[in-house]
């Protein structure tokens, strides 16, 4: 995922965030073992939440985590190119 952002560096941070969201949803759907653990942990942490709300929180957690990784990569790549 991070490797994919490299060729699109010139497209800007918003494109890196788009890639992050796409990667997060892909991981959420393709790695069911992690998904089960995440859903169980959120359910245990927030017993008052419905299954729909737990799923929403889980998806957003994946999105934000991957977006953070993409932003870190983008910023470090930018600093490297600027010589900072």
C-alpha positions as CSV (number, residue, x, y, z in Angstrom):
1,X,0.0,0.0,0.0
2,X,2.7,2.5,0.9
3,X,4.6,1.5,-2.2
4,X,1.6,2.5,-4.3
5,X,1.7,6.0,-3.0
6,X,5.3,6.6,-4.2
7,X,4.4,7.0,-7.9
8,X,1.5,9.3,-7.1
9,X,3.5,11.6,-4.9
10,X,2.9,14.5,-7.2
11,X,-0.8,14.1,-7.0
12,X,-0.8,15.4,-3.4
13,X,-1.9,14.4,0.0
14,X,-5.6,14.0,-0.9
15,X,-4.7,11.2,-3.4
16,X,-2.6,9.5,-0.7
17,X,-5.7,9.7,1.6
18,X,-7.8,8.2,-1.2
19,X,-5.4,5.4,-1.6
20,X,-5.5,4.9,2.2
21,X,-9.2,4.7,2.3
22,X,-9.3,2.2,-0.6
23,X,-6.5,0.1,1.0
24,X,-8.3,0.1,4.4
25,X,-11.6,-1.1,2.9
26,X,-9.7,-3.8,1.0
27,X,-8.0,-5.0,4.1
28,X,-11.2,-4.9,6.1
29,X,-12.9,-7.1,3.5
30,X,-10.0,-9.5,2.6
31,X,-8.6,-10.3,6.1
32,X,-11.5,-11.8,8.0
33,X,-9.4,-13.0,11.0
34,X,-8.4,-9.5,11.8
35,X,-11.9,-8.2,11.2
36,X,-13.3,-10.7,13.7
37,X,-10.8,-9.7,16.3
38,X,-11.5,-6.0,15.8
39,X,-15.3,-6.5,15.9
40,X,-15.1,-8.5,19.0
41,X,-12.8,-6.0,20.8
42,X,-15.1,-3.1,19.9
43,X,-18.1,-5.0,21.0
44,X,-16.4,-5.8,24.4
45,X,-15.4,-2.2,24.8
46,X,-18.7,-0.7,23.8
47,X,-21.4,-3.2,24.8
48,X,-24.2,-0.7,24.4
49,X,-23.4,-0.3,20.6
50,X,-25.4,-2.2,18.0
51,X,-23.8,-4.5,15.5
52,X,-24.3,-1.8,12.8
53,X,-22.5,0.8,15.0
54,X,-19.7,-1.6,15.8
55,X,-19.2,-2.3,12.1
56,X,-19.1,1.4,11.4
57,X,-16.5,2.0,14.1
58,X,-14.4,-0.9,12.8
59,X,-14.4,0.3,9.2
60,X,-13.5,3.9,10.3
61,X,-10.7,2.5,12.5
62,X,-9.2,0.8,9.5
63,X,-9.6,3.9,7.4
64,X,-8.0,6.2,9.9
65,X,-5.1,3.9,10.6
66,X,-4.2,3.4,6.9
67,X,-4.7,7.1,6.2
68,X,-2.3,7.9,9.0
69,X,0.3,5.6,7.5
70,X,-0.2,7.1,4.1
71,X,0.2,10.7,5.5
72,X,3.4,9.7,7.4
73,X,4.8,8.2,4.2
74,X,3.8,11.3,2.2
75,X,5.3,13.7,4.7
76,X,8.5,11.8,5.1
77,X,8.8,11.5,1.3
78,X,8.2,15.3,1.0
79,X,10.8,16.1,3.6
80,X,13.3,13.8,1.9
81,X,12.8,15.5,-1.4
82,X,13.2,18.9,0.2
83,X,16.3,17.9,2.1
84,X,14.9,18.6,5.5
